[in-house]
Amino acid sequence: MLKDGKLSSSNAMYNETKLLIDQSGINFNDNDRRHLIYGFINDPEINKIEIIDMNNQVIEANIIQTNWKRVYFGLVEMNELRINAYDKNNNILFEVPYKSEN
């Protein structure tokens, strides 16, 4: 779960200083279910977002600059939501599920 996060009206996970994360499930003809993970980025330090799929493969989300905010998306097969957000030096700024530094 997001540290200091809250549930938005769309049932997305939202951290006001970092980003919004939402997802929609998509069933394909091959009976595979994939999840479109998407949202917007509030933190200007976030440079890259990776989504980890059910086979522990890393899918880098596409980030697009709009005239409103930066938005991102990625399509993955998953059992649980796992996301890492990085700065330009490849340091993790944010992760889901949240891991404390203890």
C-alpha contacts under 8 A as a table, 3 or more apart, distances in Angstrom:
res1	aa1	res2	aa2	distance
1	M	5	G	7.58
1	M	96	V	6.32
1	M	97	P	5.22
1	M	98	Y	5.80
2	L	5	G	4.80
2	L	6	K	7.73
2	L	13	M	6.94
2	L	14	Y	7.49
2	L	15	N	6.99
2	L	96	V	6.42
2	L	97	P	6.76
2	L	98	Y	5.73
3	K	15	N	7.71
3	K	98	Y	6.29
4	D	15	N	6.46
5	G	13	M	6.47
5	G	14	Y	5.31
5	G	15	N	4.58
5	G	16	E	7.57
6	K	13	M	6.14
6	K	14	Y	5.54
6	K	15	N	6.71
7	L	10	S	7.86
7	L	11	N	5.62
7	L	12	A	5.90
7	L	13	M	5.41
7	L	14	Y	6.34
8	S	11	N	5.28
8	S	12	A	5.49
8	S	13	M	6.63
8	S	14	Y	6.57
9	S	12	A	7.32
10	S	22	D	7.89
11	N	22	D	7.45
12	A	20	L	6.80
12	A	21	I	5.64
12	A	22	D	4.56
12	A	23	Q	7.49
13	M	20	L	5.83
13	M	21	I	5.17
13	M	22	D	6.49
14	Y	18	K	7.96
14	Y	19	L	6.10
14	Y	20	L	4.35
14	Y	21	I	6.26
15	N	18	K	5.38
15	N	19	L	5.55
15	N	20	L	6.28
16	E	19	L	6.49
16	E	20	L	7.72
16	E	42	N	7.04
17	T	42	N	5.84
17	T	43	D	5.94
18	K	41	I	6.24
18	K	42	N	5.04
18	K	43	D	4.72
18	K	94	F	7.73
19	L	39	G	7.07
19	L	40	F	5.68
19	L	41	I	4.35
19	L	42	N	5.19
19	L	43	D	6.81
20	L	39	G	5.03
20	L	40	F	5.39
20	L	41	I	6.58
21	I	37	I	7.00
21	I	38	Y	5.90
21	I	39	G	4.84
21	I	40	F	7.31
22	D	37	I	5.88
22	D	38	Y	5.43
22	D	39	G	5.80
23	Q	35	H	6.26
23	Q	36	L	5.34
23	Q	37	I	4.44
23	Q	38	Y	6.07
24	S	35	H	5.54
24	S	36	L	5.25
24	S	37	I	6.84
25	G	33	R	6.63
25	G	34	R	5.80
25	G	35	H	4.44
25	G	36	L	6.36
26	I	33	R	5.58
26	I	34	R	5.26
26	I	35	H	5.91
26	I	36	L	7.28
27	N	31	N	6.34
27	N	32	D	5.95
27	N	33	R	4.49
27	N	34	R	6.47
28	F	31	N	5.52
28	F	32	D	5.54
28	F	33	R	6.27
28	F	34	R	7.71
29	N	32	D	7.29
32	D	77	E	7.93
33	R	77	E	6.52
34	R	75	L	6.45
34	R	76	V	5.32
34	R	77	E	4.53
34	R	78	M	7.08
35	H	75	L	5.56
35	H	76	V	5.32
35	H	77	E	6.08
35	H	78	M	7.09
36	L	73	F	6.82
36	L	74	G	5.76
36	L	75	L	4.54
36	L	76	V	6.65
37	I	73	F	5.42
37	I	74	G	5.29
37	I	75	L	6.23
37	I	76	V	7.67
38	Y	71	V	7.33
38	Y	72	Y	5.40
38	Y	73	F	4.13
38	Y	74	G	6.54
39	G	71	V	5.66
39	G	72	Y	5.65
39	G	73	F	6.77
40	F	69	K	6.50
40	F	70	R	5.67
40	F	71	V	4.15
40	F	72	Y	6.13
41	I	44	P	7.58
41	I	46	I	7.50
41	I	69	K	6.65
41	I	70	R	5.44
41	I	71	V	6.04
41	I	72	Y	7.59
42	N	69	K	7.28
42	N	70	R	7.69
43	D	46	I	5.72
44	P	47	N	7.72
45	E	86	Y	7.91
45	E	87	D	5.39
45	E	88	K	7.29
46	I	49	I	7.59
46	I	85	A	6.16
46	I	86	Y	5.51
46	I	87	D	4.81
46	I	88	K	7.32
46	I	93	L	7.15
47	N	85	A	7.41
47	N	86	Y	5.75
47	N	87	D	4.85
47	N	88	K	5.36
48	K	60	E	7.40
48	K	61	A	7.46
48	K	63	I	7.69
48	K	85	A	5.74
48	K	86	Y	5.11
48	K	87	D	6.63
48	K	88	K	7.55
49	I	60	E	5.97
49	I	61	A	5.49
49	I	62	N	7.98
49	I	72	Y	7.97
49	I	83	I	7.00
49	I	84	N	5.74
49	I	85	A	4.42
49	I	86	Y	6.29
50	E	58	V	6.19
50	E	59	I	5.60
50	E	60	E	4.44
50	E	61	A	5.75
50	E	83	I	5.65
50	E	84	N	5.21
50	E	85	A	6.39
51	I	58	V	5.79
51	I	59	I	5.17
51	I	60	E	6.25
51	I	61	A	6.79
51	I	74	G	7.34
51	I	76	V	7.62
51	I	81	L	7.88
51	I	82	R	5.88
51	I	83	I	4.56
51	I	84	N	6.59
52	I	55	N	7.86
52	I	56	N	5.53
52	I	57	Q	5.59
52	I	58	V	4.64
52	I	59	I	6.17
52	I	76	V	7.89
52	I	78	M	7.80
52	I	81	L	7.76
52	I	82	R	5.45
52	I	83	I	6.27
53	D	56	N	5.24
53	D	57	Q	5.43
53	D	58	V	6.50
53	D	59	I	7.29
53	D	76	V	5.73
53	D	77	E	5.53
53	D	78	M	4.90
53	D	79	N	7.76
53	D	82	R	7.53
54	M	57	Q	7.36
54	M	77	E	5.95
54	M	78	M	4.37
54	M	79	N	5.76
54	M	80	E	7.53
55	N	78	M	7.99
59	I	74	G	7.17
59	I	76	V	7.44
60	E	74	G	7.13
61	A	72	Y	6.04
61	A	73	F	5.23
61	A	74	G	4.67
62	N	72	Y	5.26
62	N	73	F	5.40
62	N	74	G	6.38
63	I	70	R	6.57
63	I	71	V	5.65
63	I	72	Y	4.26
63	I	73	F	6.85
64	I	70	R	5.49
64	I	71	V	5.31
64	I	72	Y	6.14
65	Q	68	W	7.96
65	Q	69	K	6.31
65	Q	70	R	4.36
65	Q	71	V	6.50
66	T	69	K	5.45
66	T	70	R	5.71
66	T	71	V	7.23
78	M	81	L	6.88
81	L	96	V	6.90
81	L	97	P	7.26
82	R	95	E	7.38
82	R	96	V	5.18
82	R	97	P	6.05
83	I	95	E	5.49
83	I	96	V	5.03
83	I	97	P	7.36
84	N	92	I	6.57
84	N	93	L	7.67
84	N	94	F	5.87
84	N	95	E	4.42
84	N	96	V	6.55
85	A	92	I	5.75
85	A	93	L	5.63
85	A	94	F	5.09
85	A	95	E	6.22
86	Y	89	N	7.60
86	Y	90	N	5.24
86	Y	91	N	5.26
86	Y	92	I	4.47
86	Y	93	L	5.33
86	Y	94	F	7.12
87	D	90	N	5.29
87	D	91	N	5.50
87	D	92	I	6.64
87	D	93	L	6.47
88	K	91	N	7.48
92	I	95	E	7.25
94	F	98	Y	7.52
95	E	98	Y	5.28
95	E	99	K	7.02
96	V	99	K	7.59
